[in-house]
Amino acid sequence: MKNFDFIILGAGSAGCVLANRLSKDPNTSVCLIEAGSKDTDPRLHVPIGFAFGMTQSKYSWSFDTVPQKEFEKVTITEPEAVVVDSAGGTHKMTSESQQHRKGFQPRGKTLGGSSSINAMLYVRGHRWDYDHWSELGNQGWSYDEILPYFKKAEHNEVHDNDYHGQNGPLNVCDISHQPESCRSFVEVGSKLYNYTEDFNGEQQEGFGYYQTTQINGKRCSAAKAYLVPVLDRDNLTVMTDTQVNKILIDGNHAKGVECIDSDKNPFTLNASKEVILASGAFGSPQILLRSGVGPANEISRHGIDHLVDLPGVGKNLQDHIDYITVHKYNSIKLIGFSLKTILFKYPYEVIKYLITKTGLFTSTIAEAGAFLKTRDDLEAPNIQFHYAPALIVDHGRSLLWGTGMSCHSCLLRPKSRGEVTLESADPFADPLIDPKFLSHPDDVKDMVDGYKIMMKVLGSEPFSKYISEHSQRPIDINDDADIEQAMREGADTVYHPVGTCKMGNDEMSVVDTRLKVHKVKGLRVVDASIMPTIVGGNTNAPTIMIGEKASDMILRDWNIHQSA
């Protein structure tokens, strides 16, 4: 059995931060375990590459939710099966059934986790989010207290002020690709509402351009920022293609982990100080449940020994639900597949990228956006827009011939609460994910109101020319019931699950304010699952902040020299 001081489970946004910070002291041994493979695919590094099949590749967990009861029913074709008739003959038959639509939940499965397959937008959320965490009893997590960790992580190429840092490992820059339609979107929206230069500065509300985690025209994932520079440290061991089965708990103390290598051989590792879960909002509760930590009924029904009663494990799932309007528009200035783009635009853009590392291939597909309130009484924006100069259908899994534009309307603070549970004790089985989207009526109303605002912007000149032809069914903007029906037919995640190991001190919390698992010594959770409530924006930057703050707390708790 190999021995380490710290074992980190998951090499995602938080896990890479932890591996870097905890291994600074050469006398501290750290092991980082990742279920996925190394990040060697060029699509992981050329920014626009994420739009070409990454959510369905070996670098993604590509989960589906359980059927969502508030979604519209769809026809499901069952796989072909061999049926024997009364005469002994065999026939191949398919069957169809109606069930509520499932959601799609891709998560990164490689070094860097979801920061290696996401759209690279750098968004922190609103001051109110973190002050709210503090108001819930989570001391040390107010905005003023977490801002230094955002700044510590960041190397911002543009902004140098009280809100930004320029000495951190995570490179943040403005998006170099700003096509005409993006500029038109921001221009129209700014006239109707207001313009915001920096969504991560003093004022979030308004229209503007997103910042991105790129460096020299390439993706700057958490692995690129934090892990690659320290891979040569003798005290850091990185294991890829390694599945974690469970955490080994002796009494009330986490002592190590049981793993399975790429050849399906089990092995164990010992942790003399801590085991740190950083497997995300789906992976972390899964591992806790398989380890016997969580609600007794959920654990026992899979034949797992129940060791620690924590009823909140896997509960409190929150996610940003999102609706995309899609419109065709014939223009070589937009992203898509047509004879003109294939023959003329893309060859030019390839050469431009290879020579200058600028242009279309640096695109995040979502260059511009907005944060808005649907009601004046709100303390912070509750709707986020992502504008894309491309046809986005079915999470990019379906490609449409032609060019056009799409716009996301995302609900920032949903009241619906879901859960993550086990399908079985098998460590290779997918979790059962039930976000319970739209189960709270207020979410439906806010989504409808957000759609109306979005279409008001898109329908204003000079932008209105881009939405003349619908790629989905038209929606009656004056009919709330029709808008609501469209939400149930087409809304889904914008890939920000959080909250399933929430921080707090109530009976449903899983970790305390230092991210230590209640009732278990030597075990922490450090990832987006600890968020008690979801933040108002994309979740990669907040997860990296959580990793930075947790690293600081761990080093202090163990009196490890931080300047080594």
LOROMI-882419 format. One record per residue (C-alpha): residue number from 1; residue in three letters; x, y, z. Coordinates in steps of 0.25 Angstrom, whole numbers. Example, Ala and Ser with C-alpha at 12.3 -4.5 7.8 and 13.67 -1.06 7.14 Angstrom:
BEGIN
(1; 'ala'; (49; -18; 31))
(2; 'ser'; (55; -4; 29))
// end
This chain:
BEGIN
(1; 'met'; (0; 0; 0))
(2; 'lys'; (6; 14; -4))
(3; 'asn'; (5; 25; 6))
(4; 'phe'; (2; 39; 4))
(5; 'asp'; (-1; 51; 12))
(6; 'phe'; (-12; 56; 4))
(7; 'ile'; (-20; 48; -6))
(8; 'ile'; (-29; 57; -16))
(9; 'leu'; (-40; 50; -23))
(10; 'gly'; (-43; 57; -36))
(11; 'ala'; (-34; 66; -45))
(12; 'gly'; (-44; 76; -49))
(13; 'ser'; (-44; 91; -46))
(14; 'ala'; (-43; 90; -31))
(15; 'gly'; (-34; 77; -31))
(16; 'cys'; (-23; 83; -40))
(17; 'val'; (-23; 95; -30))
(18; 'leu'; (-21; 86; -18))
(19; 'ala'; (-10; 78; -25))
(20; 'asn'; (-2; 91; -28))
(21; 'arg'; (-4; 98; -15))
(22; 'leu'; (-3; 85; -5))
(23; 'ser'; (10; 80; -12))
(24; 'lys'; (18; 94; -11))
(25; 'asp'; (25; 88; 2))
(26; 'pro'; (34; 77; -3))
(27; 'asn'; (32; 70; 10))
(28; 'thr'; (17; 68; 7))
(29; 'ser'; (13; 56; -2))
(30; 'val'; (1; 58; -11))
(31; 'cys'; (-6; 48; -20))
(32; 'leu'; (-16; 53; -30))
(33; 'ile'; (-26; 43; -36))
(34; 'glu'; (-34; 45; -48))
(35; 'ala'; (-43; 35; -55))
(36; 'gly'; (-41; 40; -69))
(37; 'ser'; (-29; 40; -78))
(38; 'lys'; (-19; 51; -80))
(39; 'asp'; (-23; 63; -88))
(40; 'thr'; (-15; 60; -101))
(41; 'asp'; (-27; 63; -111))
(42; 'pro'; (-24; 76; -119))
(43; 'arg'; (-39; 79; -118))
(44; 'leu'; (-37; 81; -103))
(45; 'his'; (-27; 92; -106))
(46; 'val'; (-31; 99; -118))
(47; 'pro'; (-43; 108; -112))
(48; 'ile'; (-54; 105; -123))
(49; 'gly'; (-50; 90; -122))
(50; 'phe'; (-60; 88; -110))
(51; 'ala'; (-72; 90; -120))
(52; 'phe'; (-68; 78; -128))
(53; 'gly'; (-72; 66; -121))
(54; 'met'; (-65; 67; -107))
(55; 'thr'; (-78; 65; -99))
(56; 'gln'; (-79; 51; -106))
(57; 'ser'; (-64; 47; -106))
(58; 'lys'; (-56; 39; -96))
(59; 'tyr'; (-53; 53; -89))
(60; 'ser'; (-67; 54; -84))
(61; 'trp'; (-76; 46; -74))
(62; 'ser'; (-88; 49; -84))
(63; 'phe'; (-99; 46; -73))
(64; 'asp'; (-113; 47; -75))
(65; 'thr'; (-123; 51; -65))
(66; 'val'; (-135; 42; -61))
(67; 'pro'; (-148; 46; -68))
(68; 'gln'; (-152; 60; -64))
(69; 'lys'; (-166; 60; -59))
(70; 'glu'; (-168; 75; -63))
(71; 'phe'; (-163; 73; -77))
(72; 'glu'; (-171; 69; -89))
(73; 'lys'; (-173; 55; -93))
(74; 'val'; (-165; 49; -105))
(75; 'thr'; (-165; 36; -113))
(76; 'ile'; (-154; 27; -109))
(77; 'thr'; (-150; 16; -118))
(78; 'glu'; (-146; 3; -111))
(79; 'pro'; (-134; -4; -116))
(80; 'glu'; (-136; -15; -126))
(81; 'ala'; (-139; -29; -119))
(82; 'val'; (-141; -43; -124))
(83; 'val'; (-155; -48; -121))
(84; 'val'; (-159; -63; -123))
(85; 'asp'; (-173; -65; -128))
(86; 'ser'; (-182; -77; -125))
(87; 'ala'; (-177; -85; -137))
(88; 'gly'; (-163; -84; -132))
(89; 'gly'; (-159; -73; -142))
(90; 'thr'; (-150; -62; -138))
(91; 'his'; (-153; -47; -142))
(92; 'lys'; (-145; -34; -139))
(93; 'met'; (-154; -24; -134))
(94; 'thr'; (-154; -10; -128))
(95; 'ser'; (-164; -3; -119))
(96; 'glu'; (-168; 11; -116))
(97; 'ser'; (-172; 17; -103))
(98; 'gln'; (-175; 31; -97))
(99; 'gln'; (-167; 37; -86))
(100; 'his'; (-163; 50; -81))
(101; 'arg'; (-151; 56; -87))
(102; 'lys'; (-138; 54; -81))
(103; 'gly'; (-127; 65; -79))
(104; 'phe'; (-113; 63; -83))
(105; 'gln'; (-101; 65; -73))
(106; 'pro'; (-87; 65; -79))
(107; 'arg'; (-76; 67; -69))
(108; 'gly'; (-61; 67; -72))
(109; 'lys'; (-54; 54; -71))
(110; 'thr'; (-39; 57; -72))
(111; 'leu'; (-29; 66; -66))
(112; 'gly'; (-35; 79; -63))
(113; 'gly'; (-49; 73; -62))
(114; 'ser'; (-60; 82; -68))
(115; 'ser'; (-50; 93; -69))
(116; 'ser'; (-45; 85; -81))
(117; 'ile'; (-58; 84; -89))
(118; 'asn'; (-66; 96; -85))
(119; 'ala'; (-68; 109; -93))
(120; 'met'; (-56; 116; -85))
(121; 'leu'; (-65; 128; -80))
(122; 'tyr'; (-59; 134; -67))
(123; 'val'; (-71; 138; -59))
(124; 'arg'; (-71; 139; -43))
(125; 'gly'; (-85; 142; -40))
(126; 'his'; (-91; 153; -32))
(127; 'arg'; (-86; 159; -19))
(128; 'trp'; (-100; 156; -13))
(129; 'asp'; (-98; 141; -15))
(130; 'tyr'; (-86; 140; -6))
(131; 'asp'; (-92; 150; 5))
(132; 'his'; (-104; 141; 4))
(133; 'trp'; (-95; 129; 8))
(134; 'ser'; (-90; 136; 19))
(135; 'glu'; (-104; 140; 24))
(136; 'leu'; (-108; 125; 24))
(137; 'gly'; (-97; 123; 35))
(138; 'asn'; (-85; 120; 26))
(139; 'gln'; (-75; 130; 33))
(140; 'gly'; (-63; 133; 24))
(141; 'trp'; (-70; 132; 11))
(142; 'ser'; (-75; 146; 9))
(143; 'tyr'; (-72; 153; -4))
(144; 'asp'; (-61; 162; 3))
(145; 'glu'; (-55; 149; 9))
(146; 'ile'; (-55; 141; -4))
(147; 'leu'; (-50; 152; -13))
(148; 'pro'; (-36; 151; -10))
(149; 'tyr'; (-36; 137; -14))
(150; 'phe'; (-42; 140; -28))
(151; 'lys'; (-31; 150; -29))
(152; 'lys'; (-20; 140; -24))
(153; 'ala'; (-24; 131; -35))
(154; 'glu'; (-25; 141; -47))
(155; 'his'; (-15; 147; -57))
(156; 'asn'; (-24; 157; -64))
(157; 'glu'; (-18; 162; -76))
(158; 'val'; (-28; 174; -77))
(159; 'his'; (-33; 179; -63))
(160; 'asp'; (-24; 183; -52))
(161; 'asn'; (-32; 189; -40))
(162; 'asp'; (-38; 185; -27))
(163; 'tyr'; (-46; 174; -33))
(164; 'his'; (-35; 166; -41))
(165; 'gly'; (-22; 160; -40))
(166; 'gln'; (-10; 159; -49))
(167; 'asn'; (-1; 150; -42))
(168; 'gly'; (-9; 137; -42))
(169; 'pro'; (-7; 124; -51))
(170; 'leu'; (-21; 125; -58))
(171; 'asn'; (-20; 134; -70))
(172; 'val'; (-32; 142; -73))
(173; 'cys'; (-33; 151; -85))
(174; 'asp'; (-44; 158; -94))
(175; 'ile'; (-49; 150; -105))
(176; 'ser'; (-42; 153; -118))
(177; 'his'; (-53; 148; -127))
(178; 'gln'; (-65; 158; -127))
(179; 'pro'; (-73; 156; -140))
(180; 'glu'; (-82; 167; -145))
(181; 'ser'; (-94; 160; -140))
(182; 'cys'; (-88; 160; -125))
(183; 'arg'; (-85; 175; -126))
(184; 'ser'; (-100; 177; -131))
(185; 'phe'; (-105; 169; -120))
(186; 'val'; (-98; 177; -109))
(187; 'glu'; (-101; 190; -116))
(188; 'val'; (-116; 187; -116))
(189; 'gly'; (-116; 182; -102))
(190; 'ser'; (-108; 193; -96))
(191; 'lys'; (-118; 203; -102))
(192; 'leu'; (-130; 196; -96))
(193; 'tyr'; (-123; 194; -83))
(194; 'asn'; (-109; 197; -80))
(195; 'tyr'; (-95; 194; -84))
(196; 'thr'; (-85; 187; -74))
(197; 'glu'; (-70; 187; -77))
(198; 'asp'; (-67; 176; -67))
(199; 'phe'; (-77; 165; -62))
(200; 'asn'; (-67; 162; -51))
(201; 'gly'; (-65; 176; -46))
(202; 'glu'; (-74; 186; -38))
(203; 'gln'; (-86; 185; -47))
(204; 'gln'; (-91; 171; -52))
(205; 'glu'; (-104; 176; -58))
(206; 'gly'; (-105; 180; -73))
(207; 'phe'; (-100; 175; -86))
(208; 'gly'; (-85; 173; -90))
(209; 'tyr'; (-75; 163; -94))
(210; 'tyr'; (-70; 151; -86))
(211; 'gln'; (-56; 149; -82))
(212; 'thr'; (-49; 136; -85))
(213; 'thr'; (-39; 126; -79))
(214; 'gln'; (-30; 126; -91))
(215; 'ile'; (-15; 129; -92))
(216; 'asn'; (-8; 131; -105))
(217; 'gly'; (-20; 127; -113))
(218; 'lys'; (-21; 114; -106))
(219; 'arg'; (-30; 109; -95))
(220; 'cys'; (-25; 111; -81))
(221; 'ser'; (-32; 100; -73))
(222; 'ala'; (-29; 97; -58))
(223; 'ala'; (-19; 87; -63))
(224; 'lys'; (-12; 96; -72))
(225; 'ala'; (-12; 107; -61))
(226; 'tyr'; (-9; 99; -48))
(227; 'leu'; (-4; 85; -52))
(228; 'val'; (5; 86; -64))
(229; 'pro'; (15; 95; -57))
(230; 'val'; (17; 86; -45))
(231; 'leu'; (17; 72; -51))
(232; 'asp'; (32; 71; -49))
(233; 'arg'; (30; 71; -34))
(234; 'asp'; (35; 59; -28))
(235; 'asn'; (25; 59; -17))
(236; 'leu'; (13; 60; -26))
(237; 'thr'; (7; 47; -32))
(238; 'val'; (-3; 48; -43))
(239; 'met'; (-11; 36; -46))
(240; 'thr'; (-20; 36; -59))
(241; 'asp'; (-30; 25; -64))
(242; 'thr'; (-32; 21; -49))
(243; 'gln'; (-46; 19; -43))
(244; 'val'; (-49; 22; -29))
(245; 'asn'; (-58; 11; -23))
(246; 'lys'; (-59; 16; -8))
(247; 'ile'; (-52; 24; 3))
(248; 'leu'; (-47; 15; 14))
(249; 'ile'; (-53; 19; 27))
(250; 'asp'; (-48; 13; 40))
(251; 'gly'; (-58; 17; 52))
(252; 'asn'; (-60; 31; 49))
(253; 'his'; (-47; 34; 42))
(254; 'ala'; (-44; 34; 27))
(255; 'lys'; (-31; 26; 25))
(256; 'gly'; (-29; 24; 10))
(257; 'val'; (-36; 20; -3))
(258; 'glu'; (-39; 8; -11))
(259; 'cys'; (-37; 9; -26))
(260; 'ile'; (-38; 1; -39))
(261; 'asp'; (-27; 3; -50))
(262; 'ser'; (-29; 3; -65))
(263; 'asp'; (-28; -12; -65))
(264; 'lys'; (-39; -13; -54))
(265; 'asn'; (-29; -17; -43))
(266; 'pro'; (-33; -12; -30))
(267; 'phe'; (-22; -5; -21))
(268; 'thr'; (-22; 3; -8))
(269; 'leu'; (-15; 16; -4))
(270; 'asn'; (-13; 21; 10))
(271; 'ala'; (-15; 36; 14))
(272; 'ser'; (-7; 40; 26))
(273; 'lys'; (-14; 54; 27))
(274; 'glu'; (-26; 55; 18))
(275; 'val'; (-35; 50; 7))
(276; 'ile'; (-40; 61; -1))
(277; 'leu'; (-52; 59; -10))
(278; 'ala'; (-52; 68; -23))
(279; 'ser'; (-61; 60; -32))
(280; 'gly'; (-72; 70; -34))
(281; 'ala'; (-86; 71; -32))
(282; 'phe'; (-89; 57; -37))
(283; 'gly'; (-76; 49; -34))
(284; 'ser'; (-74; 54; -20))
(285; 'pro'; (-87; 49; -14))
(286; 'gln'; (-86; 36; -22))
(287; 'ile'; (-73; 33; -15))
(288; 'leu'; (-78; 37; -1))
(289; 'leu'; (-90; 28; -3))
(290; 'arg'; (-82; 16; -8))
(291; 'ser'; (-73; 19; 4))
(292; 'gly'; (-85; 17; 14))
(293; 'val'; (-86; 32; 17))
(294; 'gly'; (-100; 38; 14))
(295; 'pro'; (-115; 35; 17))
(296; 'ala'; (-116; 21; 23))
(297; 'asn'; (-128; 16; 13))
(298; 'glu'; (-120; 20; 1))
(299; 'ile'; (-108; 13; 5))
(300; 'ser'; (-114; 0; 10))
(301; 'arg'; (-123; -3; -2))
(302; 'his'; (-110; -5; -10))
(303; 'gly'; (-104; -15; 0))
(304; 'ile'; (-94; -5; 5))
(305; 'asp'; (-90; -4; 20))
(306; 'his'; (-96; 9; 26))
(307; 'leu'; (-85; 16; 34))
(308; 'val'; (-88; 30; 35))
(309; 'asp'; (-102; 36; 35))
(310; 'leu'; (-102; 49; 27))
(311; 'pro'; (-116; 51; 21))
(312; 'gly'; (-112; 62; 12))
(313; 'val'; (-102; 55; 3))
(314; 'gly'; (-107; 56; -11))
(315; 'lys'; (-118; 65; -8))
(316; 'asn'; (-119; 80; -11))
(317; 'leu'; (-116; 78; -25))
(318; 'gln'; (-117; 92; -33))
(319; 'asp'; (-114; 95; -47))
(320; 'his'; (-116; 106; -57))
(321; 'ile'; (-127; 103; -66))
(322; 'asp'; (-126; 109; -80))
(323; 'tyr'; (-135; 111; -92))
(324; 'ile'; (-128; 114; -106))
(325; 'thr'; (-135; 121; -117))
(326; 'val'; (-129; 117; -131))
(327; 'his'; (-131; 125; -144))
(328; 'lys'; (-125; 123; -158))
(329; 'tyr'; (-118; 134; -165))
(330; 'asn'; (-110; 133; -178))
(331; 'ser'; (-97; 140; -175))
(332; 'ile'; (-82; 136; -176))
(333; 'lys'; (-80; 144; -164))
(334; 'leu'; (-87; 134; -155))
(335; 'ile'; (-82; 121; -151))
(336; 'gly'; (-88; 109; -158))
(337; 'phe'; (-87; 99; -169))
(338; 'ser'; (-90; 104; -183))
(339; 'leu'; (-82; 103; -197))
(340; 'lys'; (-77; 117; -194))
(341; 'thr'; (-72; 115; -180))
(342; 'ile'; (-66; 101; -184))
(343; 'leu'; (-59; 106; -197))
(344; 'phe'; (-55; 120; -193))
(345; 'lys'; (-56; 124; -178))
(346; 'tyr'; (-51; 112; -171))
(347; 'pro'; (-38; 110; -179))
(348; 'tyr'; (-35; 125; -177))
(349; 'glu'; (-38; 124; -162))
(350; 'val'; (-29; 111; -160))
(351; 'ile'; (-17; 119; -166))
(352; 'lys'; (-20; 131; -158))
(353; 'tyr'; (-20; 123; -145))
(354; 'leu'; (-8; 115; -148))
(355; 'ile'; (0; 128; -151))
(356; 'thr'; (-6; 138; -141))
(357; 'lys'; (-14; 130; -131))
(358; 'thr'; (-26; 139; -133))
(359; 'gly'; (-39; 139; -141))
(360; 'leu'; (-50; 129; -141))
(361; 'phe'; (-43; 117; -135))
(362; 'thr'; (-41; 125; -122))
(363; 'ser'; (-56; 126; -121))
(364; 'thr'; (-64; 122; -109))
(365; 'ile'; (-77; 122; -118))
(366; 'ala'; (-83; 130; -106))
(367; 'glu'; (-75; 143; -108))
(368; 'ala'; (-86; 153; -103))
(369; 'gly'; (-97; 153; -92))
(370; 'ala'; (-104; 160; -81))
(371; 'phe'; (-109; 159; -67))
(372; 'leu'; (-123; 165; -65))
(373; 'lys'; (-134; 165; -55))
(374; 'thr'; (-148; 161; -58))
(375; 'arg'; (-154; 169; -46))
(376; 'asp'; (-149; 182; -40))
(377; 'asp'; (-150; 177; -26))
(378; 'leu'; (-139; 167; -28))
(379; 'glu'; (-125; 169; -21))
(380; 'ala'; (-117; 163; -33))
(381; 'pro'; (-120; 159; -47))
(382; 'asn'; (-128; 146; -48))
(383; 'ile'; (-126; 144; -64))
(384; 'gln'; (-113; 142; -72))
(385; 'phe'; (-112; 142; -87))
(386; 'his'; (-101; 136; -95))
(387; 'tyr'; (-101; 140; -110))
(388; 'ala'; (-95; 131; -120))
(389; 'pro'; (-93; 134; -135))
(390; 'ala'; (-96; 119; -138))
(391; 'leu'; (-108; 109; -139))
(392; 'ile'; (-108; 102; -125))
(393; 'val'; (-117; 90; -125))
(394; 'asp'; (-118; 79; -115))
(395; 'his'; (-105; 82; -108))
(396; 'gly'; (-97; 82; -121))
(397; 'arg'; (-100; 68; -123))
(398; 'ser'; (-108; 71; -135))
(399; 'leu'; (-102; 79; -147))
(400; 'leu'; (-111; 88; -156))
(401; 'trp'; (-107; 91; -170))
(402; 'gly'; (-106; 106; -171))
(403; 'thr'; (-102; 118; -163))
(404; 'gly'; (-110; 126; -152))
(405; 'met'; (-110; 130; -138))
(406; 'ser'; (-115; 125; -124))
(407; 'cys'; (-117; 132; -111))
(408; 'his'; (-118; 125; -97))
(409; 'ser'; (-127; 130; -86))
(410; 'cys'; (-122; 124; -73))
(411; 'leu'; (-129; 124; -60))
(412; 'leu'; (-119; 128; -50))
(413; 'arg'; (-125; 125; -36))
(414; 'pro'; (-135; 114; -38))
(415; 'lys'; (-144; 110; -26))
(416; 'ser'; (-145; 95; -31))
(417; 'arg'; (-136; 85; -23))
(418; 'gly'; (-132; 72; -28))
(419; 'glu'; (-123; 60; -24))
(420; 'val'; (-113; 50; -28))
(421; 'thr'; (-114; 36; -24))
(422; 'leu'; (-107; 22; -27))
(423; 'glu'; (-112; 13; -38))
(424; 'ser'; (-104; 2; -31))
(425; 'ala'; (-92; -1; -23))
(426; 'asp'; (-84; -3; -36))
(427; 'pro'; (-73; 8; -37))
(428; 'phe'; (-74; 9; -52))
(429; 'ala'; (-89; 11; -52))
(430; 'asp'; (-95; 25; -55))
(431; 'pro'; (-102; 32; -44))
(432; 'leu'; (-117; 35; -44))
(433; 'ile'; (-118; 50; -46))
(434; 'asp'; (-131; 57; -44))
(435; 'pro'; (-130; 72; -44))
(436; 'lys'; (-145; 73; -43))
(437; 'phe'; (-145; 84; -53))
(438; 'leu'; (-157; 94; -53))
(439; 'ser'; (-163; 87; -41))
(440; 'his'; (-164; 100; -34))
(441; 'pro'; (-175; 109; -41))
(442; 'asp'; (-166; 122; -39))
(443; 'asp'; (-156; 116; -48))
(444; 'val'; (-166; 115; -59))
(445; 'lys'; (-170; 129; -58))
(446; 'asp'; (-156; 134; -57))
(447; 'met'; (-152; 126; -70))
(448; 'val'; (-165; 132; -77))
(449; 'asp'; (-161; 146; -73))
(450; 'gly'; (-147; 144; -77))
(451; 'tyr'; (-151; 139; -91))
(452; 'lys'; (-159; 151; -93))
(453; 'ile'; (-147; 160; -90))
(454; 'met'; (-138; 152; -99))
(455; 'met'; (-148; 153; -111))
(456; 'lys'; (-150; 168; -108))
(457; 'val'; (-135; 170; -110))
(458; 'leu'; (-134; 161; -122))
(459; 'gly'; (-146; 167; -129))
(460; 'ser'; (-140; 181; -128))
(461; 'glu'; (-133; 188; -140))
(462; 'pro'; (-122; 186; -145))
(463; 'phe'; (-121; 172; -139))
(464; 'ser'; (-135; 168; -143))
(465; 'lys'; (-130; 163; -157))
(466; 'tyr'; (-124; 151; -151))
(467; 'ile'; (-137; 145; -146))
(468; 'ser'; (-145; 145; -158))
(469; 'glu'; (-145; 130; -160))
(470; 'his'; (-148; 120; -148))
(471; 'ser'; (-140; 107; -147))
(472; 'gln'; (-150; 103; -136))
(473; 'arg'; (-165; 105; -135))
(474; 'pro'; (-169; 119; -134))
(475; 'ile'; (-174; 124; -121))
(476; 'asp'; (-185; 134; -118))
(477; 'ile'; (-178; 145; -110))
(478; 'asn'; (-192; 149; -105))
(479; 'asp'; (-196; 136; -100))
(480; 'asp'; (-190; 132; -87))
(481; 'ala'; (-195; 118; -88))
(482; 'asp'; (-189; 116; -101))
(483; 'ile'; (-175; 121; -96))
(484; 'glu'; (-177; 112; -84))
(485; 'gln'; (-180; 100; -93))
(486; 'ala'; (-167; 103; -101))
(487; 'met'; (-159; 103; -88))
(488; 'arg'; (-164; 89; -85))
(489; 'glu'; (-161; 84; -99))
(490; 'gly'; (-147; 90; -100))
(491; 'ala'; (-141; 95; -88))
(492; 'asp'; (-129; 88; -81))
(493; 'thr'; (-116; 90; -73))
(494; 'val'; (-105; 100; -77))
(495; 'tyr'; (-96; 91; -69))
(496; 'his'; (-95; 97; -55))
(497; 'pro'; (-99; 86; -45))
(498; 'val'; (-95; 89; -31))
(499; 'gly'; (-100; 87; -16))
(500; 'thr'; (-100; 72; -14))
(501; 'cys'; (-90; 73; -2))
(502; 'lys'; (-94; 86; 3))
(503; 'met'; (-87; 94; 13))
(504; 'gly'; (-94; 98; 26))
(505; 'asn'; (-98; 94; 40))
(506; 'asp'; (-112; 89; 38))
(507; 'glu'; (-116; 74; 38))
(508; 'met'; (-116; 74; 23))
(509; 'ser'; (-102; 80; 22))
(510; 'val'; (-90; 71; 18))
(511; 'val'; (-78; 79; 21))
(512; 'asp'; (-75; 91; 31))
(513; 'thr'; (-69; 104; 27))
(514; 'arg'; (-55; 98; 26))
(515; 'leu'; (-61; 88; 16))
(516; 'lys'; (-59; 76; 26))
(517; 'val'; (-69; 65; 25))
(518; 'his'; (-78; 65; 37))
(519; 'lys'; (-75; 53; 47))
(520; 'val'; (-63; 48; 39))
(521; 'lys'; (-49; 52; 42))
(522; 'gly'; (-38; 54; 31))
(523; 'leu'; (-49; 56; 20))
(524; 'arg'; (-52; 68; 12))
(525; 'val'; (-60; 72; 0))
(526; 'val'; (-55; 83; -9))
(527; 'asp'; (-63; 86; -22))
(528; 'ala'; (-76; 92; -26))
(529; 'ser'; (-84; 82; -18))
(530; 'ile'; (-81; 90; -6))
(531; 'met'; (-89; 102; -10))
(532; 'pro'; (-101; 104; -1))
(533; 'thr'; (-108; 112; -13))
(534; 'ile'; (-104; 113; -27))
(535; 'val'; (-97; 126; -31))
(536; 'gly'; (-102; 135; -42))
(537; 'gly'; (-93; 132; -53))
(538; 'asn'; (-84; 121; -59))
(539; 'thr'; (-78; 112; -49))
(540; 'asn'; (-63; 109; -53))
(541; 'ala'; (-57; 122; -47))
(542; 'pro'; (-65; 120; -33))
(543; 'thr'; (-60; 106; -33))
(544; 'ile'; (-45; 110; -35))
(545; 'met'; (-47; 120; -24))
(546; 'ile'; (-53; 109; -15))
(547; 'gly'; (-40; 101; -18))
(548; 'glu'; (-31; 113; -14))
(549; 'lys'; (-38; 116; -1))
(550; 'ala'; (-39; 101; 3))
(551; 'ser'; (-24; 100; 0))
(552; 'asp'; (-21; 112; 9))
(553; 'met'; (-30; 106; 20))
(554; 'ile'; (-23; 92; 19))
(555; 'leu'; (-9; 97; 19))
(556; 'arg'; (-12; 105; 32))
(557; 'asp'; (-19; 94; 39))
(558; 'trp'; (-7; 85; 37))
(559; 'asn'; (3; 96; 39))
(560; 'ile'; (10; 94; 26))
(561; 'his'; (19; 104; 21))
(562; 'gln'; (12; 112; 10))
(563; 'ser'; (24; 120; 4))
(564; 'ala'; (32; 107; 0))
// end
